[in-house]
Amino acid sequence: MAALTDIEAVTDRALTEDALLTVHETARYLKVSVTWVYEHVRPEAEDRLPFVKLGKYLRFDRRDLRAFVDTKRAASFRNTCRR
């Protein structure tokens, strides 16, 4: 297999970073169970994960998940500082 040029490597990395994640990839990314992910996409979930539904498939944007985690971190920090 030929080595990637610098431009191909950057393009390949950008596609990977922008690629939508599956439920299993999302669980791995967040280090939670697949069941936890499904529980947090339900309409009645208190802390709903951001997702896109493509037909019957759920997909997740890594940037949206990062923002979700950052929001949860800020809320957790505010709650621990009050004590």
KEVEXBA-62871 format. One record per residue: chain; residue in three letters; x, y, z of N, C-alpha, C in turn. Coordinates in steps of 0.02 Angstrom, whole numbers, plus 50000, padded with zeros to 5 digits. Example, Ala and Ser with C-alpha at 12.3 -4.5 7.8 and 13.67 -1.06 7.14 Angstrom:
2
<r kollum="A" mikol="ALA" n_east="50660" n_north="49716" n_up="50390" ca_east="50615" ca_north="49775" ca_up="50390" c_east="50660" c_north="49835" c_up="50390"/>
<r kollum="A" mikol="SER" n_east="50642" n_north="49888" n_up="50354" ca_east="50684" ca_north="49947" ca_up="50357" c_east="50645" c_north="50002" c_up="50394"/>
***
This chain:
83
<r kollum="A" mikol="MET" n_east="50042" n_north="49941" n_up="50000" ca_east="50000" ca_north="50000" ca_up="50000" c_east="50044" c_north="50062" c_up="50000"/>
<r kollum="A" mikol="ALA" n_east="50030" n_north="50109" n_up="49956" ca_east="50071" ca_north="50169" ca_up="49950" c_east="50058" c_north="50215" c_up="50010"/>
<r kollum="A" mikol="ALA" n_east="50110" n_north="50252" n_up="50028" ca_east="50104" ca_north="50300" ca_up="50083" c_east="50060" c_north="50358" c_up="50061"/>
<r kollum="A" mikol="LEU" n_east="50022" n_north="50385" n_up="50108" ca_east="49979" ca_north="50442" ca_up="50093" c_east="50021" c_north="50505" c_up="50088"/>
<r kollum="A" mikol="THR" n_east="50003" n_north="50549" n_up="50042" ca_east="50035" ca_north="50614" ca_up="50040" c_east="50010" c_north="50655" c_up="50098"/>
<r kollum="A" mikol="ASP" n_east="50042" n_north="50711" n_up="50112" ca_east="50021" ca_north="50754" ca_up="50168" c_east="49949" c_north="50777" c_up="50159"/>
<r kollum="A" mikol="ILE" n_east="49931" n_north="50795" n_up="50098" ca_east="49863" ca_north="50820" ca_up="50084" c_east="49813" c_north="50763" c_up="50095"/>
<r kollum="A" mikol="GLU" n_east="49828" n_north="50703" n_up="50070" ca_east="49783" ca_north="50647" ca_up="50080" c_east="49775" c_north="50629" c_up="50153"/>
<r kollum="A" mikol="ALA" n_east="49829" n_north="50633" n_up="50191" ca_east="49826" ca_north="50617" ca_up="50263" c_east="49783" c_north="50668" c_up="50299"/>
<r kollum="A" mikol="VAL" n_east="49790" n_north="50732" n_up="50283" ca_east="49749" ca_north="50784" ca_up="50315" c_east="49676" c_north="50775" c_up="50296"/>
<r kollum="A" mikol="THR" n_east="49663" n_north="50762" n_up="50233" ca_east="49594" ca_north="50752" ca_up="50210" c_east="49563" c_north="50690" c_up="50243"/>
<r kollum="A" mikol="ASP" n_east="49601" n_north="50636" n_up="50247" ca_east="49577" ca_north="50574" ca_up="50278" c_east="49560" c_north="50587" c_up="50352"/>
<r kollum="A" mikol="ARG" n_east="49603" n_north="50623" n_up="50387" ca_east="49592" ca_north="50639" ca_up="50458" c_east="49530" c_north="50683" c_up="50466"/>
<r kollum="A" mikol="ALA" n_east="49520" n_north="50732" n_up="50421" ca_east="49462" ca_north="50777" ca_up="50425" c_east="49398" c_north="50737" c_up="50415"/>
<r kollum="A" mikol="LEU" n_east="49398" n_north="50691" n_up="50367" ca_east="49339" ca_north="50650" ca_up="50355" c_east="49323" c_north="50608" c_up="50416"/>
<r kollum="A" mikol="THR" n_east="49374" n_north="50581" n_up="50448" ca_east="49364" ca_north="50540" ca_up="50507" c_east="49336" c_north="50582" c_up="50564"/>
<r kollum="A" mikol="GLU" n_east="49363" n_north="50642" n_up="50574" ca_east="49340" ca_north="50685" ca_up="50628" c_east="49269" c_north="50710" c_up="50616"/>
<r kollum="A" mikol="ASP" n_east="49250" n_north="50721" n_up="50553" ca_east="49183" ca_north="50745" ca_up="50537" c_east="49133" c_north="50689" c_up="50528"/>
<r kollum="A" mikol="ALA" n_east="49157" n_north="50628" n_up="50525" ca_east="49112" ca_north="50571" ca_up="50513" c_east="49063" c_north="50563" c_up="50571"/>
<r kollum="A" mikol="LEU" n_east="49003" n_north="50544" n_up="50554" ca_east="48953" ca_north="50531" ca_up="50605" c_east="48968" c_north="50464" c_up="50638"/>
<r kollum="A" mikol="LEU" n_east="48956" n_north="50461" n_up="50703" ca_east="48969" ca_north="50401" ca_up="50742" c_east="48906" c_north="50358" c_up="50748"/>
<r kollum="A" mikol="THR" n_east="48915" n_north="50293" n_up="50749" ca_east="48860" ca_north="50247" ca_up="50762" c_east="48847" c_north="50245" c_up="50838"/>
<r kollum="A" mikol="VAL" n_east="48796" n_north="50208" n_up="50858" ca_east="48781" ca_north="50200" ca_up="50929" c_east="48840" c_north="50167" c_up="50965"/>
<r kollum="A" mikol="HIS" n_east="48869" n_north="50116" n_up="50935" ca_east="48925" ca_north="50080" ca_up="50967" c_east="48986" c_north="50125" c_up="50971"/>
<r kollum="A" mikol="GLU" n_east="49000" n_north="50163" n_up="50919" ca_east="49057" ca_north="50209" ca_up="50920" c_east="49046" c_north="50264" c_up="50971"/>
<r kollum="A" mikol="THR" n_east="48984" n_north="50287" n_up="50977" ca_east="48968" ca_north="50339" ca_up="51027" c_east="48978" c_north="50312" c_up="51097"/>
<r kollum="A" mikol="ALA" n_east="48956" n_north="50251" n_up="51110" ca_east="48966" ca_north="50221" ca_up="51175" c_east="49040" c_north="50215" c_up="51191"/>
<r kollum="A" mikol="ARG" n_east="49079" n_north="50194" n_up="51142" ca_east="49152" ca_north="50189" ca_up="51152" c_east="49183" c_north="50258" c_up="51164"/>
<r kollum="A" mikol="TYR" n_east="49161" n_north="50308" n_up="51126" ca_east="49187" ca_north="50377" ca_up="51132" c_east="49172" c_north="50405" c_up="51202"/>
<r kollum="A" mikol="LEU" n_east="49111" n_north="50394" n_up="51227" ca_east="49091" ca_north="50420" ca_up="51292" c_east="49110" c_north="50373" c_up="51350"/>
<r kollum="A" mikol="LYS" n_east="49134" n_north="50313" n_up="51332" ca_east="49153" ca_north="50262" ca_up="51382" c_east="49093" c_north="50244" c_up="51426"/>
<r kollum="A" mikol="VAL" n_east="49038" n_north="50230" n_up="51393" ca_east="48976" ca_north="50208" ca_up="51426" c_east="48950" c_north="50147" c_up="51388"/>
<r kollum="A" mikol="SER" n_east="48898" n_north="50117" n_up="51414" ca_east="48869" ca_north="50058" ca_up="51379" c_east="48824" c_north="50081" c_up="51322"/>
<r kollum="A" mikol="VAL" n_east="48813" n_north="50036" n_up="51276" ca_east="48766" ca_north="50049" ca_up="51220" c_east="48697" c_north="50061" c_up="51248"/>
<r kollum="A" mikol="THR" n_east="48678" n_north="50024" n_up="51300" ca_east="48613" ca_north="50034" ca_up="51331" c_east="48605" c_north="50105" c_up="51357"/>
<r kollum="A" mikol="TRP" n_east="48658" n_north="50132" n_up="51388" ca_east="48657" ca_north="50200" ca_up="51413" c_east="48643" c_north="50249" c_up="51357"/>
<r kollum="A" mikol="VAL" n_east="48675" n_north="50239" n_up="51300" ca_east="48665" ca_north="50283" ca_up="51242" c_east="48591" c_north="50280" c_up="51221"/>
<r kollum="A" mikol="TYR" n_east="48564" n_north="50220" n_up="51213" ca_east="48494" ca_north="50214" ca_up="51194" c_east="48447" c_north="50247" c_up="51245"/>
<r kollum="A" mikol="GLU" n_east="48463" n_north="50240" n_up="51308" ca_east="48421" ca_north="50272" ca_up="51360" c_east="48422" c_north="50348" c_up="51355"/>
<r kollum="A" mikol="HIS" n_east="48478" n_north="50376" n_up="51332" ca_east="48486" ca_north="50448" ca_up="51328" c_east="48466" c_north="50479" c_up="51261"/>
<r kollum="A" mikol="VAL" n_east="48435" n_north="50440" n_up="51217" ca_east="48407" ca_north="50468" ca_up="51156" c_east="48331" c_north="50464" c_up="51156"/>
<r kollum="A" mikol="ARG" n_east="48304" n_north="50433" n_up="51207" ca_east="48231" ca_north="50428" ca_up="51213" c_east="48201" c_north="50497" c_up="51224"/>
<r kollum="A" mikol="PRO" n_east="48140" n_north="50509" n_up="51198" ca_east="48108" ca_north="50574" ca_up="51205" c_east="48100" c_north="50596" c_up="51278"/>
<r kollum="A" mikol="GLU" n_east="48089" n_north="50548" n_up="51323" ca_east="48077" ca_north="50565" ca_up="51393" c_east="48142" c_north="50571" c_up="51434"/>
<r kollum="A" mikol="ALA" n_east="48199" n_north="50562" n_up="51402" ca_east="48263" ca_north="50566" ca_up="51437" c_east="48275" c_north="50637" c_up="51462"/>
<r kollum="A" mikol="GLU" n_east="48298" n_north="50643" n_up="51523" ca_east="48312" ca_north="50709" ca_up="51552" c_east="48373" c_north="50741" c_up="51519"/>
<r kollum="A" mikol="ASP" n_east="48425" n_north="50703" n_up="51510" ca_east="48486" ca_north="50727" ca_up="51478" c_east="48494" c_north="50695" c_up="51409"/>
<r kollum="A" mikol="ARG" n_east="48457" n_north="50720" n_up="51361" ca_east="48456" ca_north="50689" ca_up="51295" c_east="48521" c_north="50703" c_up="51256"/>
<r kollum="A" mikol="LEU" n_east="48548" n_north="50651" n_up="51228" ca_east="48607" ca_north="50659" ca_up="51185" c_east="48586" c_north="50690" c_up="51119"/>
<r kollum="A" mikol="PRO" n_east="48628" n_north="50733" n_up="51090" ca_east="48613" ca_north="50759" ca_up="51024" c_east="48626" c_north="50705" c_up="50971"/>
<r kollum="A" mikol="PHE" n_east="48578" n_north="50694" n_up="50927" ca_east="48586" ca_north="50643" ca_up="50876" c_east="48547" c_north="50662" c_up="50814"/>
<r kollum="A" mikol="VAL" n_east="48561" n_north="50627" n_up="50760" ca_east="48526" ca_north="50634" ca_up="50697" c_east="48497" c_north="50566" c_up="50680"/>
<r kollum="A" mikol="LYS" n_east="48435" n_north="50565" n_up="50660" ca_east="48404" ca_north="50501" ca_up="50640" c_east="48403" c_north="50498" c_up="50564"/>
<r kollum="A" mikol="LEU" n_east="48435" n_north="50449" n_up="50536" ca_east="48437" ca_north="50437" ca_up="50464" c_east="48399" c_north="50372" c_up="50451"/>
<r kollum="A" mikol="GLY" n_east="48336" n_north="50380" n_up="50435" ca_east="48293" ca_north="50321" ca_up="50429" c_east="48286" c_north="50289" c_up="50497"/>
<r kollum="A" mikol="LYS" n_east="48306" n_north="50226" n_up="50502" ca_east="48302" ca_north="50191" ca_up="50567" c_east="48368" c_north="50196" c_up="50606"/>
<r kollum="A" mikol="TYR" n_east="48418" n_north="50229" n_up="50577" ca_east="48484" ca_north="50232" ca_up="50607" c_east="48495" c_north="50296" c_up="50646"/>
<r kollum="A" mikol="LEU" n_east="48525" n_north="50290" n_up="50705" ca_east="48545" ca_north="50347" ca_up="50745" c_east="48618" c_north="50362" c_up="50731"/>
<r kollum="A" mikol="ARG" n_east="48634" n_north="50425" n_up="50721" ca_east="48703" ca_north="50446" ca_up="50711" c_east="48718" c_north="50506" c_up="50755"/>
<r kollum="A" mikol="PHE" n_east="48781" n_north="50511" n_up="50775" ca_east="48802" ca_north="50562" ca_up="50822" c_east="48862" c_north="50600" c_up="50795"/>
<r kollum="A" mikol="ASP" n_east="48860" n_north="50666" n_up="50803" ca_east="48916" ca_north="50708" ca_up="50782" c_east="48963" c_north="50715" c_up="50842"/>
<r kollum="A" mikol="ARG" n_east="49026" n_north="50700" n_up="50830" ca_east="49076" ca_north="50702" ca_up="50884" c_east="49079" c_north="50772" c_up="50916"/>
<r kollum="A" mikol="ARG" n_east="49073" n_north="50825" n_up="50876" ca_east="49075" ca_north="50893" ca_up="50904" c_east="49015" c_north="50906" c_up="50950"/>
<r kollum="A" mikol="ASP" n_east="48956" n_north="50881" n_up="50931" ca_east="48897" ca_north="50889" ca_up="50974" c_east="48905" c_north="50851" c_up="51039"/>
<r kollum="A" mikol="LEU" n_east="48935" n_north="50792" n_up="51035" ca_east="48946" ca_north="50752" ca_up="51095" c_east="48996" c_north="50787" c_up="51141"/>
<r kollum="A" mikol="ARG" n_east="49048" n_north="50817" n_up="51111" ca_east="49098" ca_north="50854" ca_up="51151" c_east="49065" c_north="50913" c_up="51186"/>
<r kollum="A" mikol="ALA" n_east="49020" n_north="50949" n_up="51151" ca_east="48984" ca_north="51005" ca_up="51182" c_east="48939" c_north="50980" c_up="51238"/>
<r kollum="A" mikol="PHE" n_east="48907" n_north="50923" n_up="51228" ca_east="48864" ca_north="50892" ca_up="51279" c_east="48905" c_north="50878" c_up="51343"/>
<r kollum="A" mikol="VAL" n_east="48963" n_north="50848" n_up="51334" ca_east="49007" ca_north="50831" ca_up="51390" c_east="49031" c_north="50896" c_up="51424"/>
<r kollum="A" mikol="ASP" n_east="49050" n_north="50946" n_up="51385" ca_east="49073" ca_north="51009" ca_up="51414" c_east="49018" c_north="51042" c_up="51455"/>
<r kollum="A" mikol="THR" n_east="48956" n_north="51040" n_up="51431" ca_east="48900" ca_north="51068" ca_up="51468" c_east="48889" c_north="51031" c_up="51533"/>
<r kollum="A" mikol="LYS" n_east="48892" n_north="50965" n_up="51530" ca_east="48884" ca_north="50924" ca_up="51591" c_east="48940" c_north="50938" c_up="51640"/>
<r kollum="A" mikol="ARG" n_east="49001" n_north="50946" n_up="51615" ca_east="49058" ca_north="50961" ca_up="51658" c_east="49048" c_north="51028" c_up="51693"/>
<r kollum="A" mikol="ALA" n_east="49027" n_north="51079" n_up="51657" ca_east="49016" ca_north="51145" ca_up="51686" c_east="48961" c_north="51142" c_up="51739"/>
<r kollum="A" mikol="ALA" n_east="48907" n_north="51106" n_up="51725" ca_east="48852" ca_north="51099" ca_up="51774" c_east="48877" c_north="51062" c_up="51835"/>
<r kollum="A" mikol="SER" n_east="48916" n_north="51011" n_up="51826" ca_east="48942" ca_north="50972" ca_up="51882" c_east="48989" c_north="51016" c_up="51924"/>
<r kollum="A" mikol="PHE" n_east="49030" n_north="51056" n_up="51891" ca_east="49075" ca_north="51100" ca_up="51927" c_east="49036" c_north="51152" c_up="51968"/>
<r kollum="A" mikol="ARG" n_east="48984" n_north="51180" n_up="51939" ca_east="48942" ca_north="51229" ca_up="51975" c_east="48910" c_north="51197" c_up="52036"/>
<r kollum="A" mikol="ASN" n_east="48886" n_north="51136" n_up="52029" ca_east="48852" ca_north="51101" ca_up="52085" c_east="48901" c_north="51084" c_up="52141"/>
<r kollum="A" mikol="THR" n_east="48962" n_north="51066" n_up="52125" ca_east="49010" ca_north="51047" ca_up="52176" c_east="49037" c_north="51109" c_up="52211"/>
<r kollum="A" mikol="CYS" n_east="49038" n_north="51166" n_up="52178" ca_east="49063" ca_north="51227" ca_up="52209" c_east="49015" c_north="51256" c_up="52260"/>
<r kollum="A" mikol="ARG" n_east="48952" n_north="51239" n_up="52256" ca_east="48901" ca_north="51266" ca_up="52302" c_east="48906" c_north="51236" c_up="52371"/>
<r kollum="A" mikol="ARG" n_east="48935" n_north="51178" n_up="52378" ca_east="48935" ca_north="51143" ca_up="52442" c_east="48981" c_north="51174" c_up="52491"/>
***
